[in-house]
Structure formats: C-alpha cells, structure tokens
Amino acid sequence: MVNLPKELSYSADHEWVNAAPDAIAGATVRVGITEVASDALGEVVFVDAPQVGDTITAGEACGEIESTKSVSDLISPVSGEVVAVNEALEDNPTLVNDDTYGEGWIFEVAATEAGELMDADAYAEQNKI
C-alpha cells in the first residue's frame, strides 16, 4: 500500500508540497517526491536540487534525481524563490527512498503561487492506487 499523507498536496509529476493548494501563495513550503516516484525510480544515488536564491516556476524542471534505474527531471510544483535545500541529501540521497515525506524532502520555497495540485485522494485516483 502506497503512503499518501492527507495533509500534503500532490502534483501530476509526483512531487508533494507540505500545504494545501489554497494556502501556498505567500507561504514557505517544503517540496519532495512522492512514494510513487520513489518506488518507480528505485534507489536514489544523486539529487541535483535547485540552489538557494533560484527562482523556480511551477510545472518546469528545476533539478534532477538520479537513481540506479534512470535520471528524471524534478518538476517544481510551485513558483517562487528557493530558500533552503536539504543538504543531508548530498551525503545520503537514499533518504528520498527511506523517509520520502520526512527527512527525504528536497527543497523549500518562498512560494508566490501553486501549480496544479491535488489532494491525496485525487492523486491516488489519478495513479490508480
């Protein structure tokens, strides 16, 4: 059974945001990839996250995640300025697999707007979970 915390918002590109879609603009939010993405990627070996100070746009690539299976674009679920990156991933990128919704977060954004996000139930339905 896939874990989809109800308090998070989800993108069609398999990223999560730790806020409801209507609470994102003006907030600082944390972003990571979903358990669905983590399972599909396999063991993550490198995370190329955006840098602090970067301006990112919802729906556009802002980094990459490399696994033993493939390299995938990291698509930002929100627009805004990156204010923090998870430096623990430099030494331990498997945190993305081991604690997807906790210590495996990737970056934080001072968000100006949300992209197209959905709740856990809609994400589960879209992905036939």
mmCIF file of the C-alpha atoms, coordinates in Angstrom:
data_MODEL
# 
_entry.id   MODEL 
# 
loop_
_atom_site.group_PDB 
_atom_site.id 
_atom_site.type_symbol 
_atom_site.label_atom_id 
_atom_site.label_alt_id 
_atom_site.label_comp_id 
_atom_site.label_asym_id 
_atom_site.label_entity_id 
_atom_site.label_seq_id 
_atom_site.pdbx_PDB_ins_code 
_atom_site.Cartn_x 
_atom_site.Cartn_y 
_atom_site.Cartn_z 
_atom_site.occupancy 
_atom_site.B_iso_or_equiv 
_atom_site.pdbx_formal_charge 
_atom_site.auth_seq_id 
_atom_site.auth_comp_id 
_atom_site.auth_asym_id 
_atom_site.auth_atom_id 
_atom_site.pdbx_PDB_model_num 
ATOM 1   C CA . MET A 1 1   ? 0.000  0.000  0.000   1.00 0.00 ? 1   MET A CA 1 
ATOM 2   C CA . VAL A 1 2   ? 1.379  3.391  -1.015  1.00 0.00 ? 2   VAL A CA 1 
ATOM 3   C CA . ASN A 1 3   ? 1.645  6.014  1.713   1.00 0.00 ? 3   ASN A CA 1 
ATOM 4   C CA . LEU A 1 4   ? -0.032 9.338  0.788   1.00 0.00 ? 4   LEU A CA 1 
ATOM 5   C CA . PRO A 1 5   ? -0.279 11.681 3.778   1.00 0.00 ? 5   PRO A CA 1 
ATOM 6   C CA . LYS A 1 6   ? -3.609 13.539 3.661   1.00 0.00 ? 6   LYS A CA 1 
ATOM 7   C CA . GLU A 1 7   ? -2.094 16.840 4.836   1.00 0.00 ? 7   GLU A CA 1 
ATOM 8   C CA . LEU A 1 8   ? 0.085  17.166 1.719   1.00 0.00 ? 8   LEU A CA 1 
ATOM 9   C CA . SER A 1 9   ? -0.730 18.382 -1.794  1.00 0.00 ? 9   SER A CA 1 
ATOM 10  C CA . TYR A 1 10  ? 0.459  16.464 -4.851  1.00 0.00 ? 10  TYR A CA 1 
ATOM 11  C CA . SER A 1 11  ? 1.370  17.253 -8.453  1.00 0.00 ? 11  SER A CA 1 
ATOM 12  C CA . ALA A 1 12  ? 0.747  15.097 -11.513 1.00 0.00 ? 12  ALA A CA 1 
ATOM 13  C CA . ASP A 1 13  ? 4.552  14.984 -11.823 1.00 0.00 ? 13  ASP A CA 1 
ATOM 14  C CA . HIS A 1 14  ? 4.791  13.110 -8.481  1.00 0.00 ? 14  HIS A CA 1 
ATOM 15  C CA . GLU A 1 15  ? 6.005  15.877 -6.207  1.00 0.00 ? 15  GLU A CA 1 
ATOM 16  C CA . TRP A 1 16  ? 4.483  16.743 -2.847  1.00 0.00 ? 16  TRP A CA 1 
ATOM 17  C CA . VAL A 1 17  ? 4.096  20.080 -1.055  1.00 0.00 ? 17  VAL A CA 1 
ATOM 18  C CA . ASN A 1 18  ? 3.502  20.372 2.688   1.00 0.00 ? 18  ASN A CA 1 
ATOM 19  C CA . ALA A 1 19  ? 0.484  22.698 2.389   1.00 0.00 ? 19  ALA A CA 1 
ATOM 20  C CA . ALA A 1 20  ? -2.998 22.790 0.926   1.00 0.00 ? 20  ALA A CA 1 
ATOM 21  C CA . PRO A 1 21  ? -3.164 24.387 -2.561  1.00 0.00 ? 21  PRO A CA 1 
ATOM 22  C CA . ASP A 1 22  ? -5.084 27.426 -1.278  1.00 0.00 ? 22  ASP A CA 1 
ATOM 23  C CA . ALA A 1 23  ? -2.509 28.031 1.492   1.00 0.00 ? 23  ALA A CA 1 
ATOM 24  C CA . ILE A 1 24  ? 0.634  28.039 -0.668  1.00 0.00 ? 24  ILE A CA 1 
ATOM 25  C CA . ALA A 1 25  ? 0.869  31.591 -2.075  1.00 0.00 ? 25  ALA A CA 1 
ATOM 26  C CA . GLY A 1 26  ? 2.845  33.689 0.396   1.00 0.00 ? 26  GLY A CA 1 
ATOM 27  C CA . ALA A 1 27  ? 3.953  30.679 2.447   1.00 0.00 ? 27  ALA A CA 1 
ATOM 28  C CA . THR A 1 28  ? 7.288  28.913 2.711   1.00 0.00 ? 28  THR A CA 1 
ATOM 29  C CA . VAL A 1 29  ? 6.680  25.319 1.678   1.00 0.00 ? 29  VAL A CA 1 
ATOM 30  C CA . ARG A 1 30  ? 8.719  22.130 1.608   1.00 0.00 ? 30  ARG A CA 1 
ATOM 31  C CA . VAL A 1 31  ? 8.875  20.001 -1.561  1.00 0.00 ? 31  VAL A CA 1 
ATOM 32  C CA . GLY A 1 32  ? 9.819  16.379 -2.200  1.00 0.00 ? 32  GLY A CA 1 
ATOM 33  C CA . ILE A 1 33  ? 8.917  13.472 -4.449  1.00 0.00 ? 33  ILE A CA 1 
ATOM 34  C CA . THR A 1 34  ? 6.095  11.061 -3.722  1.00 0.00 ? 34  THR A CA 1 
ATOM 35  C CA . GLU A 1 35  ? 6.429  7.455  -2.676  1.00 0.00 ? 35  GLU A CA 1 
ATOM 36  C CA . VAL A 1 36  ? 5.056  6.536  -6.125  1.00 0.00 ? 36  VAL A CA 1 
ATOM 37  C CA . ALA A 1 37  ? 8.024  8.314  -7.751  1.00 0.00 ? 37  ALA A CA 1 
ATOM 38  C CA . SER A 1 38  ? 10.489 6.924  -5.224  1.00 0.00 ? 38  SER A CA 1 
ATOM 39  C CA . ASP A 1 39  ? 9.311  3.362  -5.862  1.00 0.00 ? 39  ASP A CA 1 
ATOM 40  C CA . ALA A 1 40  ? 9.452  3.846  -9.645  1.00 0.00 ? 40  ALA A CA 1 
ATOM 41  C CA . LEU A 1 41  ? 12.957 5.318  -9.521  1.00 0.00 ? 41  LEU A CA 1 
ATOM 42  C CA . GLY A 1 42  ? 14.473 2.678  -7.273  1.00 0.00 ? 42  GLY A CA 1 
ATOM 43  C CA . GLU A 1 43  ? 17.482 3.544  -5.140  1.00 0.00 ? 43  GLU A CA 1 
ATOM 44  C CA . VAL A 1 44  ? 18.276 7.258  -5.451  1.00 0.00 ? 44  VAL A CA 1 
ATOM 45  C CA . VAL A 1 45  ? 22.021 7.865  -5.825  1.00 0.00 ? 45  VAL A CA 1 
ATOM 46  C CA . PHE A 1 46  ? 22.142 11.635 -6.506  1.00 0.00 ? 46  PHE A CA 1 
ATOM 47  C CA . VAL A 1 47  ? 19.834 14.639 -6.182  1.00 0.00 ? 47  VAL A CA 1 
ATOM 48  C CA . ASP A 1 48  ? 20.558 17.773 -8.221  1.00 0.00 ? 48  ASP A CA 1 
ATOM 49  C CA . ALA A 1 49  ? 18.330 20.256 -6.397  1.00 0.00 ? 49  ALA A CA 1 
ATOM 50  C CA . PRO A 1 50  ? 17.837 23.914 -7.267  1.00 0.00 ? 50  PRO A CA 1 
ATOM 51  C CA . GLN A 1 51  ? 20.111 26.326 -5.403  1.00 0.00 ? 51  GLN A CA 1 
ATOM 52  C CA . VAL A 1 52  ? 19.131 28.759 -2.664  1.00 0.00 ? 52  VAL A CA 1 
ATOM 53  C CA . GLY A 1 53  ? 18.178 32.026 -4.362  1.00 0.00 ? 53  GLY A CA 1 
ATOM 54  C CA . ASP A 1 54  ? 16.990 30.371 -7.581  1.00 0.00 ? 54  ASP A CA 1 
ATOM 55  C CA . THR A 1 55  ? 13.611 31.486 -8.894  1.00 0.00 ? 55  THR A CA 1 
ATOM 56  C CA . ILE A 1 56  ? 11.592 28.482 -9.996  1.00 0.00 ? 56  ILE A CA 1 
ATOM 57  C CA . THR A 1 57  ? 8.335  28.151 -11.912 1.00 0.00 ? 57  THR A CA 1 
ATOM 58  C CA . ALA A 1 58  ? 5.554  25.656 -11.300 1.00 0.00 ? 58  ALA A CA 1 
ATOM 59  C CA . GLY A 1 59  ? 5.465  22.965 -13.960 1.00 0.00 ? 59  GLY A CA 1 
ATOM 60  C CA . GLU A 1 60  ? 9.066  23.483 -15.064 1.00 0.00 ? 60  GLU A CA 1 
ATOM 61  C CA . ALA A 1 61  ? 12.175 21.400 -14.396 1.00 0.00 ? 61  ALA A CA 1 
ATOM 62  C CA . CYS A 1 62  ? 14.297 22.734 -11.544 1.00 0.00 ? 62  CYS A CA 1 
ATOM 63  C CA . GLY A 1 63  ? 16.680 19.820 -10.982 1.00 0.00 ? 63  GLY A CA 1 
ATOM 64  C CA . GLU A 1 64  ? 17.228 16.103 -11.495 1.00 0.00 ? 64  GLU A CA 1 
ATOM 65  C CA . ILE A 1 65  ? 17.057 12.912 -9.498  1.00 0.00 ? 65  ILE A CA 1 
ATOM 66  C CA . GLU A 1 66  ? 19.426 10.114 -10.468 1.00 0.00 ? 66  GLU A CA 1 
ATOM 67  C CA . SER A 1 67  ? 18.722 6.543  -9.443  1.00 0.00 ? 67  SER A CA 1 
ATOM 68  C CA . THR A 1 68  ? 20.146 3.134  -10.211 1.00 0.00 ? 68  THR A CA 1 
ATOM 69  C CA . LYS A 1 69  ? 17.465 2.884  -12.927 1.00 0.00 ? 69  LYS A CA 1 
ATOM 70  C CA . SER A 1 70  ? 17.322 6.322  -14.564 1.00 0.00 ? 70  SER A CA 1 
ATOM 71  C CA . VAL A 1 71  ? 17.679 10.089 -14.383 1.00 0.00 ? 71  VAL A CA 1 
ATOM 72  C CA . SER A 1 72  ? 14.421 12.021 -14.002 1.00 0.00 ? 72  SER A CA 1 
ATOM 73  C CA . ASP A 1 73  ? 13.627 15.721 -14.059 1.00 0.00 ? 73  ASP A CA 1 
ATOM 74  C CA . LEU A 1 74  ? 12.494 17.295 -10.813 1.00 0.00 ? 74  LEU A CA 1 
ATOM 75  C CA . ILE A 1 75  ? 9.457  19.388 -11.765 1.00 0.00 ? 75  ILE A CA 1 
ATOM 76  C CA . SER A 1 76  ? 8.586  22.205 -9.393  1.00 0.00 ? 76  SER A CA 1 
ATOM 77  C CA . PRO A 1 77  ? 5.011  22.068 -8.086  1.00 0.00 ? 77  PRO A CA 1 
ATOM 78  C CA . VAL A 1 78  ? 5.113  25.751 -7.052  1.00 0.00 ? 78  VAL A CA 1 
ATOM 79  C CA . SER A 1 79  ? 6.564  29.062 -8.221  1.00 0.00 ? 79  SER A CA 1 
ATOM 80  C CA . GLY A 1 80  ? 8.798  31.189 -6.025  1.00 0.00 ? 80  GLY A CA 1 
ATOM 81  C CA . GLU A 1 81  ? 12.310 31.574 -4.641  1.00 0.00 ? 81  GLU A CA 1 
ATOM 82  C CA . VAL A 1 82  ? 14.251 28.635 -3.232  1.00 0.00 ? 82  VAL A CA 1 
ATOM 83  C CA . VAL A 1 83  ? 15.130 29.433 0.397   1.00 0.00 ? 83  VAL A CA 1 
ATOM 84  C CA . ALA A 1 84  ? 16.628 26.101 1.533   1.00 0.00 ? 84  ALA A CA 1 
ATOM 85  C CA . VAL A 1 85  ? 17.857 22.793 0.163   1.00 0.00 ? 85  VAL A CA 1 
ATOM 86  C CA . ASN A 1 86  ? 18.189 19.538 2.050   1.00 0.00 ? 86  ASN A CA 1 
ATOM 87  C CA . GLU A 1 87  ? 21.965 19.335 2.416   1.00 0.00 ? 87  GLU A CA 1 
ATOM 88  C CA . ALA A 1 88  ? 21.671 15.895 4.053   1.00 0.00 ? 88  ALA A CA 1 
ATOM 89  C CA . LEU A 1 89  ? 20.884 14.500 0.592   1.00 0.00 ? 89  LEU A CA 1 
ATOM 90  C CA . GLU A 1 90  ? 24.444 15.271 -0.559  1.00 0.00 ? 90  GLU A CA 1 
ATOM 91  C CA . ASP A 1 91  ? 25.844 12.547 1.702   1.00 0.00 ? 91  ASP A CA 1 
ATOM 92  C CA . ASN A 1 92  ? 22.740 10.370 1.925   1.00 0.00 ? 92  ASN A CA 1 
ATOM 93  C CA . PRO A 1 93  ? 20.499 10.641 -1.173  1.00 0.00 ? 93  PRO A CA 1 
ATOM 94  C CA . THR A 1 94  ? 18.684 7.428  -0.208  1.00 0.00 ? 94  THR A CA 1 
ATOM 95  C CA . LEU A 1 95  ? 16.783 9.496  2.386   1.00 0.00 ? 95  LEU A CA 1 
ATOM 96  C CA . VAL A 1 96  ? 14.473 10.213 -0.566  1.00 0.00 ? 96  VAL A CA 1 
ATOM 97  C CA . ASN A 1 97  ? 13.621 6.492  -0.576  1.00 0.00 ? 97  ASN A CA 1 
ATOM 98  C CA . ASP A 1 98  ? 13.854 5.789  3.148   1.00 0.00 ? 98  ASP A CA 1 
ATOM 99  C CA . ASP A 1 99  ? 11.852 8.755  4.505   1.00 0.00 ? 99  ASP A CA 1 
ATOM 100 C CA . THR A 1 100 ? 10.057 10.165 1.464   1.00 0.00 ? 100 THR A CA 1 
ATOM 101 C CA . TYR A 1 101 ? 7.782  12.586 3.343   1.00 0.00 ? 101 TYR A CA 1 
ATOM 102 C CA . GLY A 1 102 ? 10.148 13.421 6.199   1.00 0.00 ? 102 GLY A CA 1 
ATOM 103 C CA . GLU A 1 103 ? 13.944 13.639 6.090   1.00 0.00 ? 103 GLU A CA 1 
ATOM 104 C CA . GLY A 1 104 ? 13.842 12.983 2.330   1.00 0.00 ? 104 GLY A CA 1 
ATOM 105 C CA . TRP A 1 105 ? 12.458 16.446 1.466   1.00 0.00 ? 105 TRP A CA 1 
ATOM 106 C CA . ILE A 1 106 ? 14.394 18.169 -1.332  1.00 0.00 ? 106 ILE A CA 1 
ATOM 107 C CA . PHE A 1 107 ? 13.951 21.963 -1.127  1.00 0.00 ? 107 PHE A CA 1 
ATOM 108 C CA . GLU A 1 108 ? 11.926 24.787 0.434   1.00 0.00 ? 108 GLU A CA 1 
ATOM 109 C CA . VAL A 1 109 ? 10.365 27.654 -1.492  1.00 0.00 ? 109 VAL A CA 1 
ATOM 110 C CA . ALA A 1 110 ? 9.010  31.075 -0.541  1.00 0.00 ? 110 ALA A CA 1 
ATOM 111 C CA . ALA A 1 111 ? 6.057  30.435 -2.799  1.00 0.00 ? 111 ALA A CA 1 
ATOM 112 C CA . THR A 1 112 ? 4.341  33.056 -4.911  1.00 0.00 ? 112 THR A CA 1 
ATOM 113 C CA . GLU A 1 113 ? 1.818  30.636 -6.415  1.00 0.00 ? 113 GLU A CA 1 
ATOM 114 C CA . ALA A 1 114 ? 0.884  26.983 -6.590  1.00 0.00 ? 114 ALA A CA 1 
ATOM 115 C CA . GLY A 1 115 ? 0.914  24.953 -9.746  1.00 0.00 ? 115 GLY A CA 1 
ATOM 116 C CA . GLU A 1 116 ? -1.826 22.443 -10.499 1.00 0.00 ? 116 GLU A CA 1 
ATOM 117 C CA . LEU A 1 117 ? -2.022 20.455 -7.286  1.00 0.00 ? 117 LEU A CA 1 
ATOM 118 C CA . MET A 1 118 ? -4.426 17.864 -5.915  1.00 0.00 ? 118 MET A CA 1 
ATOM 119 C CA . ASP A 1 119 ? -5.238 16.260 -2.606  1.00 0.00 ? 119 ASP A CA 1 
ATOM 120 C CA . ALA A 1 120 ? -4.195 12.715 -1.672  1.00 0.00 ? 120 ALA A CA 1 
ATOM 121 C CA . ASP A 1 121 ? -7.469 11.144 -2.840  1.00 0.00 ? 121 ASP A CA 1 
ATOM 122 C CA . ALA A 1 122 ? -7.291 12.750 -6.297  1.00 0.00 ? 122 ALA A CA 1 
ATOM 123 C CA . TYR A 1 123 ? -3.615 11.794 -6.639  1.00 0.00 ? 123 TYR A CA 1 
ATOM 124 C CA . ALA A 1 124 ? -4.424 8.199  -5.680  1.00 0.00 ? 124 ALA A CA 1 
ATOM 125 C CA . GLU A 1 125 ? -7.263 8.085  -8.204  1.00 0.00 ? 125 GLU A CA 1 
ATOM 126 C CA . GLN A 1 126 ? -5.103 9.564  -10.984 1.00 0.00 ? 126 GLN A CA 1 
ATOM 127 C CA . ASN A 1 127 ? -2.399 6.972  -10.318 1.00 0.00 ? 127 ASN A CA 1 
ATOM 128 C CA . LYS A 1 128 ? -4.808 4.068  -9.755  1.00 0.00 ? 128 LYS A CA 1 
ATOM 129 C CA . ILE A 1 129 ? -3.502 3.409  -6.258  1.00 0.00 ? 129 ILE A CA 1 
# 
